[in-house]
Amino acid sequence: MLNIEEAIKRYLERHTRSSMQCRAALIDMDGVLYDSMPHHAEAWYRTIAPLGIACSREDFFLLEGSTRTRTINMFYNREYGCDAPEDVSLALYEEKVRQFRALGEASRMPMADVMIASLLSHSVRTVLVTGSSQGTLLELLDTDYPGAFNMPYRITGEDVKHGKPSPEPYLMGLQRAGVAAHEAIVIENAPLGVEAGVAAGVFTVAVNTGPIPASALYDAGADIVFDSMPHFAAHIDKLIEVVNTTKL
Ligand code: MG
């Protein structure tokens, strides 16, 4: 049962604070703003499975947000007990990108525009925090979410040394927005992204837009889990209000 107020109180207790505020929203891209995860998972599956390595599409949903090296080595170790040589790893990644492009354009996540409009109407600063450097979706942002992610409020895989689950991308997001951890929320869909948001000390909302169980998002530390983007979009006004008014 979803209880927003309890979730916020648990966050405040954990951080020994009496109140928090929603001045900025640090927002992941794949699986939040775009329904691109099925394409990423399919592209990885079409790259790794032909090697004879046992894997499923769901494996790649669980690994969302991890680096090329980490993803490929996980499967290499599973099959061969060692990391993939760098040249092999690079060639496999090239193949994954080729497969991703072949699947065509990913669509905007249904109702994500409503979520963004709601944040903007409450004067919440929106900041993109993605591990992706893939130009295709980044170019679409201005068209699909006009005014929401102008520079410098856009952090990509190129801007950070350590990707999610490291807190670095979200700490950089806080810095760009000019707010403290208790003055923001993170909006994520993947366990590793949730870990990153929590490690940055930010109240982390998980929106479960893929096939993984909600428990995987709670296990990663999510403060609250919504079971779809329409579900979150229907509750976001309430969430912002409760974030801004709950006191311990
Ligand atoms: Mg994501």
Boltz pocket constraint, residues with backbone or C-beta under 6 A from the ligand:
constraints:
  - pocket:
      binder: B
      contacts: [[A, 28], [A, 29], [A, 30], [A, 31], [A, 32], [A, 64], [A, 188], [A, 189], [A, 190], [A, 193]]
      max_distance: 6.0
